[in-house]
């Protein structure tokens, strides 16, 4: 297999792996939370799948670019980590301090992110080595070639399963959706659910369609909330209406009612 063929095939394998991962990662929460309008920062879930697929193709191309395996795997892993950092930058919110803190966190976690991309890069090179070895023989095994590609795509799809929101996160989304639905039925402040009364303008502006975004950083919300038990993960759910109105609710385990406020 010459350099050109190896690089093209590396791109194709990375593209297929990215497509499998993206499909599972984008759709698994939609399937597990039917009827809940989840927020998508792009133009829809399938745009996200396409973006992940193209990113996978780029990582596969970089992994296949050098003739030697180790440099390709290392460069590809670093490129994957850099890509995730760059994609995270547009989503930073909450002012300069929050931006700075998030950016520092991204820098600190750069190498751990790169480590997570090592298996993908190594898998691309494994498939390439299988194909290079098989194609040297006139009597190559089509079954073996297809099996190597199938294994890589399946592994990528299984990795996408880890994008499923944790149990309490899914519970918070369901509870927030129910809370919004009850609030939209209220006709005055007395009939408004207690958790929504601190939200200024809910009765007047909470109209039309909306989306819910889960965050594991409840500190983005300017609300007072109970102290979470040690080791328990808190969540924030950001609610965005199509008319621009938005607010958020912080969910603390073992505490029934969320703490909501404008965002």
NORDA-V224679 format. One record per residue. PSI is psi in whole degrees, -180 to 180 (NA if undefined). OMEGA is omega in whole degrees, 0 to 359 (999 if undefined). Layout:
PSI:OMEGA + PSI:OMEGA
This chain:
119:182 + 175:184 + -44:183 + -46:181 + -41:180 + -42:182 + -42:178 + -45:182 + -35:176 + -41:177 + -44:181 + -44:180 + -45:177 + -39:178 + -45:180 + -40:178 + -42:177 + -38:179 + -45:180 + -46:179 + -46:183 + -42:180 + -48:181 + -47:184 + -37:182 + -33:188 + -19:188 + -37:179 + -32:176 + -38:180 + -39:183 + -16:180 + 65:182 + 139:178 + -5:179 + 122:184 + 92:183 + 143:181 + 141:174 + 123:186 + -23:181 + -150:181 + 15:179 + 166:183 + -34:183 + -26:172 + -38:177 + -40:178 + -44:180 + -41:179 + -44:179 + -40:179 + -44:179 + -38:175 + -41:176 + -40:178 + -41:179 + -44:179 + -41:177 + -39:179 + -44:180 + -39:178 + -34:183 + -11:188 + -54:178 + 152:177 + -37:179 + 145:186 + -49:188 + -49:178 + -38:179 + -42:180 + -44:182 + -48:180 + -40:180 + -40:179 + -43:178 + -40:178 + -39:178 + -43:178 + -43:179 + -39:180 + -42:180 + -35:177 + -46:181 + -38:179 + -23:180 + -24:185 + -45:181 + -23:183 + 0:180 + 133:180 + 171:173 + 15:177 + 179:186 + -43:181 + -45:179 + -39:178 + -46:181 + -45:181 + -42:180 + -40:180 + -43:177 + -41:179 + -41:179 + -40:179 + -44:181 + -37:184 + 11:183 + -51:182 + -42:173 + -36:176 + -43:179 + -39:179 + -35:180 + -24:180 + -9:180 + -45:180 + -39:180 + -47:180 + -42:179 + -37:180 + -39:177 + -46:181 + -32:177 + -46:179 + -42:179 + -39:180 + -38:177 + -47:180 + -42:180 + -41:180 + -45:183 + -41:184 + -8:175 + -21:181 + 142:177 + -34:181 + 52:181 + 157:183 + 111:176 + -36:180 + -42:181 + -39:178 + -47:181 + -37:181 + -40:180 + -41:178 + -43:181 + -42:180 + -44:181 + -41:180 + -41:179 + -42:179 + -42:178 + -41:178 + -40:178 + -38:178 + -32:179 + -22:179 + -25:181 + -4:176 + -4:178 + 131:178 + 145:176 + 163:184 + -47:182 + -29:176 + -43:177 + -37:178 + -41:179 + -41:179 + -44:180 + -41:180 + -40:179 + -40:180 + -43:178 + -38:180 + -44:179 + -42:180 + -44:179 + -37:180 + -36:181 + -17:177 + -12:182 + 143:180 + -17:177 + 175:184 + -28:180 + -35:181 + -1:179 + 137:176 + 143:185 + -38:182 + -24:183 + -9:183 + -31:176 + -9:183 + 109:181 + 131:174 + 8:183 + -49:183 + -36:185 + -33:192 + -14:181 + 79:183 + 149:177 + -165:182 + 160:182 + 167:176 + 159:180 + 133:177 + 129:179 + 134:177 + 141:177 + 16:179 + 83:181 + -11:180 + -12:178 + -16:182 + 132:179 + 62:182 + 154:173 + 134:182 + 160:180 + 158:176 + 127:182 + 147:174 + 150:183 + 130:177 + -5:181 + 136:180 + 129:174 + 157:180 + 155:170 + 142:174 + 121:180 + 126:181 + 124:181 + 126:176 + 155:183 + -21:180 + 5:178 + -14:178 + 138:179 + 153:175 + 177:181 + 159:178 + 133:176 + 133:182 + 123:180 + 126:179 + 147:180 + 0:177 + 120:191 + -50:187 + 138:177 + 163:176 + 112:187 + 153:177 + 171:180 + 153:185 + NA:999
